[in-house]
Amino acid sequence: MIYGRRVRLRVVEAEDLERVRCWRNSPEVYYPMYNWDPITAEMQRHWYETRVLKRERHHYFLVERFVPGESNYRPVGLISLTDVDGRHRRGDVGFYIANAEDRLPGVALEAEYMLLSFAFDQLGLHKVCLEVIQGNDKVAKMHRHYGFELEGRLRGHVWHDGVFKDVLVMGLLASDFAAHREKIEALLERLA
């Protein structure tokens, strides 16, 4: 378990599968993704067995937000570091916060900060990458807070919402993250 100020990251377990499947099948969650096909229970089990349990290459965490009035943590989303390549010391980041009411200032920012700290500090990665579908400017802007840079544009790469859209490819080096770390921590402190 990885603890932050208002968020913790917990490894996905078998008992989380139905919750994650319901989130993933929600239009609010799948809209900015490549795949809009419904996820069946069998597909979810296969994902768990072939990806989640392969912790040397794939790291999937539930994002849990501390709820002061309830004095406990509530699952609100999923964040991942996948396709970790030990030779080249890189991996791919992905995440979502499932419900709009849990997208409070700082929740996604802190969850991503914690995952990036895990990637660079614990796993010793050199680089992490991610992709953002054209038009998802809010998410692209959030990634830039950490020092992610636009590395490329895949033109007309996905059929999304009735049109072909570009995909922005962004990358973050360990040195970029280190250079932005103090600024991010100050921002998280202000939002706490």
Contact map, one row per residue, 1 for C-alpha under 8 A:
111000011110000000000000000000000000000000000000000000000000000000000000000000000000000000000000000000000000000000000000000000000000000000000000000000000000000000000000000000000000000000000000
111100011100000000000000000000000000000000000000000000000000000000000000000000000000000000000000000000000000000001000000000000000000000000000000000000000000000000000000000000000000000000000000
111110111000000000000000000000000000000000000000000000000000000000000000000000000000000000000000000000000000000000000000000000000000000000000000000000000000000000000000000000000000000000000000
011111110000000000000000000000000000000000000000000000000000000000000000000000000000000000000000000000000000011001000000000000000000000000000000000000000000000000000000000000000000000000000000
001111100000000000000000000000000000000000000000000000000000000000000000000000000000000000000000000000000000000000000000000000000000000000000000000000000000000000000000000000000000000000000001
000111110000000000000000000000000000000000000000000000000000000011000000000000000000000000000000000000000010010000000000000000000000000000000000000000000000000000000000000000000000000000000001
001111111000000000000000000000000000000000000000000000000000001111000000100000000000000000000000000000000010011000000000000000000000000000000000000000000000000000000000000000000000000000000000
111101111100000000000000000000000000000000000000000000000000001111000000100000000000000000000000000000000000001000000000000000000000000000000000000000000000000000000000000000000000000000000000
111000111110000000000000000000000000000000000000000000000000111100000000000000000000000000000000000000000000001001000000000000000000000000000000000000000000000000000000000000000000000000000000
110000011111000000000000000000000000000000000000000000000000111100000000000000000000000000000000000000000000000000000000000000000000000000000000000000000000000000000000000000000000000000000000
100000001111100000000000000000000000000000000000000000000011110000000000000000000000000000000000000000000000000000000000000000000000000000000000000000000000000000000000000000000000000000000000
000000000111110110000000000000000000000000000000000100000001110000000000000000000000000000000000000000000000000000000000000000000000000000000000000000000000000000000000000000000000000000000000
000000000011111110000000000000000000000000000000000000000000000000000000000000000000000000000000000000000000000000000000000000000000000000000000000000000000000000000000000000000000000000000000
000000000001111110000000000000000000000000000001000000000000000000000000000000000000000000000000000000000000000000000000000000000000000000000000000000000000000000000000000000000000000000000000
000000000000111111000000000000000000000000000000000000000000000000000000000000000000000000000000000000000000000000000000000000000000000000000000000000000000000000000000000000000000000000000000
000000000001111111110000000000000000000000000000000000000000000000000000000000000000000000000000000000000000000000000000000000000000000000000000000000000000000000000000000000000000000000000000
000000000001111111111000000000000000000000011001000000000000000000000000000000000000000000000000000000000000000000000000000000000000000000000000000000000000000000000000000000000000000000000000
000000000000001111111100000000000000000010000000000000000000000000000000000000000000000000000000000000000000000000000000000000000000000000000000000000000000000000000000000000000000000000000000
000000000000000111111110000000000000000000000000000000000000000000000000000000000000000000000000000000000000000000000000000000000000000000000000000000000000000000000000000000000000000000000000
000000000000000111111111000000000000000000000000000000000000000000000000000011000000000000000000000000000000000000000000000000000000000000000000000000000000000000000000000000000000000000000000
000000000000000011111111100000000000001110010000000000000000000000000000000000000000000000000000000000000000000000000000000000000000000000000000000000000000000000000000000000000000000000000000
000000000000000001111111110000000000000000000000000000000000000000000000000000000000000000000000000000000000000000000000000000000000000000000000000000000000000000000000000000000000000000000000
000000000000000000111111110010000000000000000000000000000000000000000000000010000000000000000000010000000000000000000000000000000000000000000000000000000000000000000000000000000000000000000000
000000000000000000011111111011000000001000000000000000000000000000000000000000000000000000000000010000000000000000000000000000000000000000000000000000000000000000000000000000000000000000000000
000000000000000000001111111011000000011000000000000000000000000000000000000000000000000000000000000000000000000000000000000000000000000000000000000000000000000000000000000000000000000000000000
000000000000000000000111111111000000000000000000000000000000000000000000000000000000000000000000000000000000000000000000000000000000000000000000000000000000000000000000000000000000000000000000
000000000000000000000001111111100000000000000000000000000000000000000000000000000000000000000000000000000000000000000000000000000000000000000000000000000000000000000000000000000000000000000000
000000000000000000000000011111100000000000000000000000000000000000000000000000000000000000000000011000000000000000000000000000000000000000000000000000000000000000000000000000000000000000000000
000000000000000000000011111111111000000000000000000000000000000000000000000000000000000000000001110000000000000000000000000000000000000000000000000000000000000000000000000000000000000000000000
000000000000000000000001111111111111000000000000000000000000000000000000000000000000000000000000000000000000000000000000000000000000000000000000000000000000000000000000000000000000000000000000
000000000000000000000000001111111001000000000000000000000000000000000000000000000000000000000000000000000000000000000000000000000000000000000000000000000000000000000000000000000000000000000000
000000000000000000000000000011111100000000000000000000000000000000000000000000000000000000000000000000000000000000000000000000000000100100000000000000000000000000000000000000000000000000000000
000000000000000000000000000011111111000000000000000000000000000000000000000000000000000000000000000000000000000000000000000000000000100000000000000000000000000000000000000000000000000000000000
000000000000000000000000000001011111000000000000000000000000000000000000000000000000000000000000000000000000000000000000000000000000000000000000000000000000011100000000000000000000000000000000
000000000000000000000000000001001111100000000000000000000000000000000000000000000000000000000000000000000000000000000000000000000000000000000000000000000000000000000000000000000000000000000000
000000000000000000000000000001101111110000000000000000000000000000000000000000000000000000000000000000000000000000000000000000000000000000000000000000000000000000000000000000000000000000000000
000000000000000000000000000000000011111000000000000000000000000000000000000000000000000000000000000000000000000000000000000000000000000000000000000000000000000000000000000000000000000000000000
000000000000000000000000100000000001111100000000000000000000000000000000000000000000000000000000000000000000000000000000000000000000000000000000000000000000000000000000000000000000000000000000
000000000000000000001001100000000000111110110000000000000000000000000000000000000000000000000000000000000000000000000000000000000000000000000000000000000000000000000000000000000000000000000000
000000000000000000001000000000000000011111110000000000000000000000000000000000000000000000000000000000000000000000000000000000000000000000000000000000000000000000000000000000000000000000000000
000000000000000001001000000000000000001111111000000000000000000000000000000000000000000000000000000000000000000000000000000000000000000000000000000000000000000000000000000000000000000000000000
000000000000000000000000000000000000000111111100000000000000000000000000000000000000000000000000000000000000000000000000000000000000000000000000000000000000000000000000000000000000000000000000
000000000000000000000000000000000000001111111110000000000000000000000000000000000000000000000000000000000000000000000000000000000000000000000000000000000000000000000000000000000000000000000000
000000000000000010001000000000000000001111111111000000000000000000000000000000000000000000000000000000000000000000000000000000000000000000000000000000000000000000000000000000000000000000000000
000000000000000010000000000000000000000011111111100000000000000000000000000000000000000000000000000000000000000000000000000000000000000000000000000000000000000000000000000000000000000000000000
000000000000000000000000000000000000000001111111110000000000000000000000000000000000000000000000000000000000000000000000000000000000000000000000000000000000000000000000000000000000000000000000
000000000000000000000000000000000000000000111111111100000000000000000000000000000000000000000000000000000000000000000000000000000000000000000000000000000000000000000000000000000000000000000000
000000000000010010000000000000000000000000011111111110000000000000000000000000000000000000000000000000000000000000000000000000000000000000000000000000000000000000000000000000000000000000000000
000000000000000000000000000000000000000000001111111111000000000000000000000000000000000000000000000000000000000000000000000000000000000000000000000000000000000000000000000000000000000000000000
000000000000000000000000000000000000000000000111111111000000000000000000000000000000000000000000000000000000000000000000000000000000000000000000000000000000000000000000000000000000000000000000
000000000000000000000000000000000000000000000011111111100100000000000000000000000000000000000000000000000000000000000000000000000000000000000000000000000000000000000000000000000000000000000000
000000000001000000000000000000000000000000000011111111100111000000000000000000000000000000000000000000000000000000000000000000000000000000000000000000000000000000000000000000000000000000000000
000000000000000000000000000000000000000000000001111111100100000000000000000000000000000000000000000000000000000000000000000000000000000000000000000000000000000000000000000000000000000000000000
000000000000000000000000000000000000000000000000111111111110000000000000000000000000000000000000000000000000000000000000000000000000000000000000000000000000000000000000000000000000000000000000
000000000000000000000000000000000000000000000000001111111110000000000000000000000000000000000000000000000000000000000000000000000000000000000000000000000000000000000000000000000000000000000000
000000000000000000000000000000000000000000000000000001111110000000000000000000000001000000000000000000000000000000000000000000000000000000000000000000000000000000000000000000000000000000000000
000000000000000000000000000000000000000000000000000001111110000000000000000000000111100000000000000000000000000000000000000000000000000000000000000000000000000000000000000000000000000000000000
000000000000000000000000000000000000000000000000001111111111000000000000000000011111000000000000000000000000000000000000000000000000000000000000000000000000000000000000000000000000000000000000
000000000010000000000000000000000000000000000000000101111111100000000000000000011100000000000000000000000000000000000000000000000000000000000000000000000000000000000000000000000000000000000000
000000000011000000000000000000000000000000000000000100000111110000000000000001111100000000000000000000000000000000000000000000000000000000000000000000000000000000000000000000000000000000000000
000000001111000000000000000000000000000000000000000000000011111000000000000001110000000000000000000000000000000000000000000000000000000000000000000000000000000000000000000000000000000000000000
000000001111000000000000000000000000000000000000000000000001111100000000001111100000000000000000000000000000000000000000000000000000000000000000000000000000000000000000000000000000000000000000
000000111100000000000000000000000000000000000000000000000000111110000000001111100000000000000000100000000000001000000000000000000000000000000000000000000000000000000000000000000000000000000000
000000111100000000000000000000000000000000000000000000000000011111000000111110000000000000000000000000000000000000000000000000000000000000000000000000000000000000000000000000000000000000000000
000001110000000000000000000000000000000000000000000000000000001111100000111100000000000000000000000001000010000000000000000000000000000000000000000000000000000000000000000000000000000000000000
000001110000000000000000000000000000000000000000000000000000000111110011110000000000000000000000000000000000000000000000000000000000000000000000000000000000000000000000000000000000000000000000
000000000000000000000000000000000000000000000000000000000000000011111111110000000000000000000000000000000000000000000000000000000000000000000000000000000000000000000000000000000000000000000000
000000000000000000000000000000000000000000000000000000000000000001111111000000000000000000000000000000000000000000000000000000000000000000000000000000000000000000000000000000000000000000000000
000000000000000000000000000000000000000000000000000000000000000000111110000000000000000000000000000000000000000000000000000000000000000000000000000000000000000000000000000000000000000000000000
000000000000000000000000000000000000000000000000000000000000000000111111000000000000000000000000000000000000000000000000000000000000000000000000000000000000000000000000000000000000000000000000
000000000000000000000000000000000000000000000000000000000000000001111111100000000000000000000000000000000000000000000000000000000000000000000000000000000000000000000000000000000000000000000000
000000000000000000000000000000000000000000000000000000000000000001110111110000000000000000000000000000000000000000000000000000000000000000000000000000000000000000000000000000000000000000000000
000000110000000000000000000000000000000000000000000000000000000111100011111000000000000000000000000000000000000000000000000000000000000000000000000000000000000000000000000000000000000000000000
000000000000000000000000000000000000000000000000000000000000000111100001111100000000000000000000000000000000000000000000000000000000000000000000000000000000000000000000000000000000000000000000
000000000000000000000000000000000000000000000000000000000000011110000000111110000000000000000000000000000000000000000000000000000000000000000000000000000000000000000000000000000000000000000000
000000000000000000000000000000000000000000000000000000000000011110000000011111000000000000000000111001000000000000000000000000000000000000000000000000000000000000000000000000000000000000000000
000000000000000000010010000000000000000000000000000000000000011100000000001111100000000000000011110000000000000000000000000000000000000000000000000000000000000000000000000000000000000000000000
000000000000000000010000000000000000000000000000000000000001111000000000000111110000000000000011110000000000000000000000000000000000000000000000000000000000000000000000000000000000000000000000
000000000000000000000000000000000000000000000000000000000001111000000000000011111000000000001111000000000000001100100000000000000000000000000000000000000000000000000000000000000000000000000000
000000000000000000000000000000000000000000000000000000000111100000000000000001111100000000011110000000000000000000100000000000000000000000000000000000000000000000000000000000000000000000000000
000000000000000000000000000000000000000000000000000000000111000000000000000000111111000000111100000000000000000000100010000000000000000000000000000000000000000000000000000000000000000000000000
000000000000000000000000000000000000000000000000000000001111000000000000000000011111000000111000000000000000000000000000000000000000000000000000000000000000000000000000000000000000000000000000
000000000000000000000000000000000000000000000000000000001100000000000000000000001111100000110000000000000000000000000000000000000000000000000000000000000000000000000000000000000000000000000000
000000000000000000000000000000000000000000000000000000011100000000000000000000001111110011110000000000000000000000000000000000000000000000000000000000000000000000000000000000000000000000000000
000000000000000000000000000000000000000000000000000000001000000000000000000000000011111111100000000000000000000000000000000000000000000000000000000000000000000000000000000000000000000000000000
000000000000000000000000000000000000000000000000000000000000000000000000000000000001111111000000000000000000000000000000000010000000000000000000000000000000000000000000000000000000000000000000
000000000000000000000000000000000000000000000000000000000000000000000000000000000000111110000000000000000000000000000000000000000000000000000000000000000000000000000000000000000000000000000000
000000000000000000000000000000000000000000000000000000000000000000000000000000000000111111000000000000000000000000000000000001000000000000000000000000000000000000000000000000000000000000000000
000000000000000000000000000000000000000000000000000000000000000000000000000000000001111111100000000000000000000000000000000111100000000000000000000000000000000000000000000000000000000000000000
000000000000000000000000000000000000000000000000000000000000000000000000000000000001110111110000000000000000000000000000000011111000000000000000000000000000000000000000000000000000000000000000
000000000000000000000000000000000000000000000000000000000000000000000000000000001111100011111000000000000000000000000000000010111000000000000000000000000000000000000000000000000000000000000000
000000000000000000000000000000000000000000000000000000000000000000000000000000011111000001111100000000000000000000000000000000011100000000000000000000000000000000000000000000000000000000000000
000000000000000000000000000000000000000000000000000000000000000000000000000000111100000000111110000000000000000000000000000000011100000000000000000000000000000000000000000000000000000000000000
000000000000000000000000000000000000000000000000000000000000000000000000000000111000000000011111000000000000000000000000000000000100000000000000000000000000000000000000000000000000000000000000
000000000000000000000000000000000000000000000000000000000000000000000000000011110000000000001111100000000000000000000000000000000000000000000000000000000000000000000000000000000000000000000000
000000000000000000000000000010000000000000000000000000000000000000000000000011100000000000000111110000000001000000000000000000000000000000000000000000000000000000000000000000000000000000000000
000000000000000000000000000010000000000000000000000000000000001000000000000111000000000000000011111101100001000000000000000000000000000000000000000000000000000000000000000000000000000000000000
000000000000000000000011000110000000000000000000000000000000000000000000000111000000000000000001111101000000000000000000000000000000000000000000000000000000000000000000000000000000000000000000
000000000000000000000000000100000000000000000000000000000000000000000000000100000000000000000000111111100000000000000000000000000000000000000000000000000000000000000000000000000000000000000000
000000000000000000000000000000000000000000000000000000000000000000000000000000000000000000000000111111100000000000000000000000000000000000000000000000000000000000000000000000000000000000000000
000000000000000000000000000000000000000000000000000000000000000000000000000000000000000000000000001111110000000000000000000000000000000000000000000000000000000000000000000000000000000000000000
000000000000000000000000000000000000000000000000000000000000000010000000000100000000000000000000111111110010000000000000000000000000000000000000000000000000000000000000000000000000000000000000
000000000000000000000000000000000000000000000000000000000000000000000000000000000000000000000000101111111011000000000000000000000000000000000000000000000000000000000000000000000000000000000000
000000000000000000000000000000000000000000000000000000000000000000000000000000000000000000000000000011111111000000000000000000000000000000000000000000000000000000000000000000000000000000000000
000000000000000000000000000000000000000000000000000000000000000000000000000000000000000000000000000000111111100000000000000000000000000000000000000000000000000000000000000000000000000000000010
000000000000000000000000000000000000000000000000000000000000000000000000000000000000000000000000000000011111110000000000000000000000000000000000000000000000000000000000000000000000000000010011
000001100000000000000000000000000000000000000000000000000000000010000000000000000000000000000000000001111111111000000000000000000000000000000000000000000000000000000000000000000000000000000000
000000000000000000000000000000000000000000000000000000000000000000000000000000000000000000000001100000111111111100000000000000000000000000000000000000000000000000000000000000000000000000000000
000000000000000000000000000000000000000000000000000000000000000000000000000000000000000000000000000000001111111110000000000000000000000000000100000000000000000000000000000000000000000000010000
000101100000000000000000000000000000000000000000000000000000000000000000000000000000000000000000000000000111111111000000000000000000000000000000000000000000000000000000000000000000000000010000
000100111000000000000000000000000000000000000000000000000000001000000000000000100000000000000000000000000011111111100000000000000000000000000000000000000000000000000000000000000000000000000000
000000000000000000000000000000000000000000000000000000000000000000000000000000100000000000000000000000000001111111110000000000000000000000000000000000000000000000000000000000000000000000000000
000000000000000000000000000000000000000000000000000000000000000000000000000000000000000000000000000000000000111111111000000000000000000000000000010000000000000000000000000000000000000100000000
010100001000000000000000000000000000000000000000000000000000000000000000000000000000000000000000000000000000011111111100000000000000000000000000000000000000000000000000000000000000000000000000
000000000000000000000000000000000000000000000000000000000000000000000000000000111000000000000000000000000000001111111110000000000000000000000000000000000000000000000000000000000000000000000000
000000000000000000000000000000000000000000000000000000000000000000000000000000000000000000000000000000000000000111111111000000000000000000000000000000000000000000000000000000000000000000000000
000000000000000000000000000000000000000000000000000000000000000000000000000000000000000000000000000000000000000011111111110000000000000000000000000000000000000000000000000000000000000000000000
000000000000000000000000000000000000000000000000000000000000000000000000000000000000000000000000000000000000000001111111111000000000000000000000000000000000000000000000000000000000000000000000
000000000000000000000000000000000000000000000000000000000000000000000000000000001000000000000000000000000000000000111111111110010000000000000000000000000000000000000000000000000000000000000000
000000000000000000000000000000000000000000000000000000000000000000000000000000000000000000000000000000000000000000011111111111100000000000000000000000000000000000000000000001000000000000000000
000000000000000000000000000000000000000000000000000000000000000000000000000000000000000000000000000000000000000000001111111110000000000000000000000000000000000000000000000000000000000000000000
000000000000000000000000000000000000000000000000000000000000000000000000000000000000000000000000000000000000000000001111111100000000000000000000000000000000000000000000000000000000000000000000
000000000000000000000000000000000000000000000000000000000000000000000000000000000000000000000000000000000000000000000111111110000000000000000000000000000000000000000000000000000000000000000000
000000000000000000000000000000000000000000000000000000000000000000000000000000000000000010000000000000000000000000000011111111000000000000000000000000000000000000000000000000000000000000000000
000000000000000000000000000000000000000000000000000000000000000000000000000000000000010011100000000000000000000000000011101111110000000000000000000000000000000000000000000001000000000000000000
000000000000000000000000000000000000000000000000000000000000000000000000000000000000000111000000000000000000000000000001000111110000000000000000000000000000000000000000000011000000000000000000
000000000000000000000000000000000000000000000000000000000000000000000000000000000000000011100000000000000000000000000001000011111000000000000000000000000000000000000000001111000000000000000000
000000000000000000000000000000000000000000000000000000000000000000000000000000000000000001111000000000000000000000000010000011111100000000000000000000000000000000000000001110000000000000000000
000000000000000000000000000000000000000000000000000000000000000000000000000000000000000001111000000000000000000000000000000000111110000000000000000000000000000000000000111100000000000000000000
000000000000000000000000000000000000000000000000000000000000000000000000000000000000000000011100000000000000000000000000000000011111000000000000000000000000000000000000111000000000000000000000
000000000000000000000000000000000000000000000000000000000000000000000000000000000000000000000000000000000000000000000000000000001111100000000000000000000000000000000011110000000000000000000000
000000000000000000000000000000000000000000000000000000000000000000000000000000000000000000000000000000000000000000000000000000000111110100110000000000000000000000000011110000000000000000000000
000000000000000000000000000000011000000000000000000000000000000000000000000000000000000000000000000000000000000000000000000000000011111100000000000000000000000000001111000000000000000000000000
000000000000000000000000000000000000000000000000000000000000000000000000000000000000000000000000000000000000000000000000000000000001111110000000000000000000000000001111000000000000000000000000
000000000000000000000000000000000000000000000000000000000000000000000000000000000000000000000000000000000000000000000000000000000000111110000000000000000000000000000000000000000000000000000000
000000000000000000000000000000010000000000000000000000000000000000000000000000000000000000000000000000000000000000000000000000000001111111110000000000000000000000000000000000000000000000000000
000000000000000000000000000000000000000000000000000000000000000000000000000000000000000000000000000000000000000000000000000000000000011111111000000000000000000000000000000000000000000000000000
000000000000000000000000000000000000000000000000000000000000000000000000000000000000000000000000000000000000000000000000000000000000000111111100000000000000000000000000000000000000000000000000
000000000000000000000000000000000000000000000000000000000000000000000000000000000000000000000000000000000000000000000000000000000001000111111110000000000000000000000000000000000000000000000000
000000000000000000000000000000000000000000000000000000000000000000000000000000000000000000000000000000000000000000000000000000000001000111111111000000000000000000000000000000000000000000000000
000000000000000000000000000000000000000000000000000000000000000000000000000000000000000000000000000000000000000000000000000000000000000011111111100000000000000000000000000000000000000000000000
000000000000000000000000000000000000000000000000000000000000000000000000000000000000000000000000000000000000100000000000000000000000000001111111110000000000000000000000000000000000000000000000
000000000000000000000000000000000000000000000000000000000000000000000000000000000000000000000000000000000000000000000000000000000000000000111111111100000000000000000000000000000000000000000000
000000000000000000000000000000000000000000000000000000000000000000000000000000000000000000000000000000000000000000000000000000000000000000011111111110000000000000000000000000000000000000000000
000000000000000000000000000000000000000000000000000000000000000000000000000000000000000000000000000000000000000000000000000000000000000000001111111100000000000000000000000000000001000100000000
000000000000000000000000000000000000000000000000000000000000000000000000000000000000000000000000000000000000000010000000000000000000000000000111111100000000000000000000000100011001100100000000
000000000000000000000000000000000000000000000000000000000000000000000000000000000000000000000000000000000000000000000000000000000000000000000011111110000000000000000000000100011011000000000000
000000000000000000000000000000000000000000000000000000000000000000000000000000000000000000000000000000000000000000000000000000000000000000000011111111000000000000000000011110010000000000000000
000000000000000000000000000000000000000000000000000000000000000000000000000000000000000000000000000000000000000000000000000000000000000000000001001111100000000000000000011100000000000000000000
000000000000000000000000000000000000000000000000000000000000000000000000000000000000000000000000000000000000000000000000000000000000000000000000000111111000000000000001111000000000000000000000
000000000000000000000000000000000000000000000000000000000000000000000000000000000000000000000000000000000000000000000000000000000000000000000000000011111000000000000001111000000000000000000000
000000000000000000000000000000000000000000000000000000000000000000000000000000000000000000000000000000000000000000000000000000000000000000000000000001111100000000000001110000000000000000000000
000000000000000000000000000000000000000000000000000000000000000000000000000000000000000000000000000000000000000000000000000000000000000000000000000001111110000000000111100000000000000000000000
000000000000000000000000000000000000000000000000000000000000000000000000000000000000000000000000000000000000000000000000000000000000000000000000000000011111100000000111100000000000000000000000
000000000000000000000000000000000000000000000000000000000000000000000000000000000000000000000000000000000000000000000000000000000000000000000000000000001111100000001110000000000000000000000000
000000000000000000000000000000000000000000000000000000000000000000000000000000000000000000000000000000000000000000000000000000000000000000000000000000000111111000011110000000000000000000000000
000000000000000000000000000000000000000000000000000000000000000000000000000000000000000000000000000000000000000000000000000000000000000000000000000000000111111000011110000000000000000000000000
000000000000000000000000000000000100000000000000000000000000000000000000000000000000000000000000000000000000000000000000000000000000000000000000000000000001111100011110000000000000000000000000
000000000000000000000000000000000100000000000000000000000000000000000000000000000000000000000000000000000000000000000000000000000000000000000000000000000001111111111000000000000000000000000000
000000000000000000000000000000000100000000000000000000000000000000000000000000000000000000000000000000000000000000000000000000000000000000000000000000000000011111111000000000000000000000000000
000000000000000000000000000000000000000000000000000000000000000000000000000000000000000000000000000000000000000000000000000000000000000000000000000000000000001111100000000000000000000000000000
000000000000000000000000000000000000000000000000000000000000000000000000000000000000000000000000000000000000000000000000000000000000000000000000000000000000001111110000000000000000000000000000
000000000000000000000000000000000000000000000000000000000000000000000000000000000000000000000000000000000000000000000000000000000000000000000000000000000000001111111000000000000000000000000000
000000000000000000000000000000000000000000000000000000000000000000000000000000000000000000000000000000000000000000000000000000000000000000000000000000000001111101111100000000000000000000000000
000000000000000000000000000000000000000000000000000000000000000000000000000000000000000000000000000000000000000000000000000000000000110000000000000000000011111100111110000000000000000000000000
000000000000000000000000000000000000000000000000000000000000000000000000000000000000000000000000000000000000000000000000000000000000110000000000000000001111110000011111000000000000000000000000
000000000000000000000000000000000000000000000000000000000000000000000000000000000000000000000000000000000000000000000000000000000011110000000000000000001111110000001111100000000000000000000000
000000000000000000000000000000000000000000000000000000000000000000000000000000000000000000000000000000000000000000000000000000000011110000000000000001111100000000000111110000000000000000000000
000000000000000000000000000000000000000000000000000000000000000000000000000000000000000000000000000000000000000000000000000000001111000000000000000001111100000000000011111000000000000000000000
000000000000000000000000000000000000000000000000000000000000000000000000000000000000000000000000000000000000000000000000000000001111000000000000000111110000000000000001111100000000000000000000
000000000000000000000000000000000000000000000000000000000000000000000000000000000000000000000000000000000000000000000000000000111100000000000000000111100000000000000000111110000000000000000000
000000000000000000000000000000000000000000000000000000000000000000000000000000000000000000000000000000000000000000000000000000111000000000000000011110000000000000000000011111011000000000000000
000000000000000000000000000000000000000000000000000000000000000000000000000000000000000000000000000000000000000000000000000001110000000000000000000100000000000000000000001111111000000000000000
000000000000000000000000000000000000000000000000000000000000000000000000000000000000000000000000000000000000000000000001000011100000000000000000000000000000000000000000000111111100000000000000
000000000000000000000000000000000000000000000000000000000000000000000000000000000000000000000000000000000000000000000000000000000000000000000000000000000000000000000000000011111110000000000000
000000000000000000000000000000000000000000000000000000000000000000000000000000000000000000000000000000000000000000000000000000000000000000000000011100000000000000000000000111111111000000000000
000000000000000000000000000000000000000000000000000000000000000000000000000000000000000000000000000000000000000000000000000000000000000000000000011000000000000000000000000111111111100000000000
000000000000000000000000000000000000000000000000000000000000000000000000000000000000000000000000000000000000000000000000000000000000000000000000000000000000000000000000000001111111110000000000
000000000000000000000000000000000000000000000000000000000000000000000000000000000000000000000000000000000000000000000000000000000000000000000000001000000000000000000000000000111111110000000000
000000000000000000000000000000000000000000000000000000000000000000000000000000000000000000000000000000000000000000000000000000000000000000000000111000000000000000000000000000011111111100000000
000000000000000000000000000000000000000000000000000000000000000000000000000000000000000000000000000000000000000000000000000000000000000000000000010000000000000000000000000000001111111110000000
000000000000000000000000000000000000000000000000000000000000000000000000000000000000000000000000000000000000000000000000000000000000000000000000000000000000000000000000000000000111111111000000
000000000000000000000000000000000000000000000000000000000000000000000000000000000000000000000000000000000000000000000000000000000000000000000000000000000000000000000000000000000001111111100000
000000000000000000000000000000000000000000000000000000000000000000000000000000000000000000000000000000000000000010000000000000000000000000000000110000000000000000000000000000000001111111110000
000000000000000000000000000000000000000000000000000000000000000000000000000000000000000000000000000000000000000000000000000000000000000000000000000000000000000000000000000000000000111111111000
000000000000000000000000000000000000000000000000000000000000000000000000000000000000000000000000000000000000000000000000000000000000000000000000000000000000000000000000000000000000011111111100
000000000000000000000000000000000000000000000000000000000000000000000000000000000000000000000000000000000000000000000000000000000000000000000000000000000000000000000000000000000000001111111110
000000000000000000000000000000000000000000000000000000000000000000000000000000000000000000000000000000000100110000000000000000000000000000000000000000000000000000000000000000000000000111111111
000000000000000000000000000000000000000000000000000000000000000000000000000000000000000000000000000000000000000000000000000000000000000000000000000000000000000000000000000000000000000011111111
000000000000000000000000000000000000000000000000000000000000000000000000000000000000000000000000000000000000000000000000000000000000000000000000000000000000000000000000000000000000000001111111
000000000000000000000000000000000000000000000000000000000000000000000000000000000000000000000000000000001100000000000000000000000000000000000000000000000000000000000000000000000000000000111111
000011000000000000000000000000000000000000000000000000000000000000000000000000000000000000000000000000000100000000000000000000000000000000000000000000000000000000000000000000000000000000011111
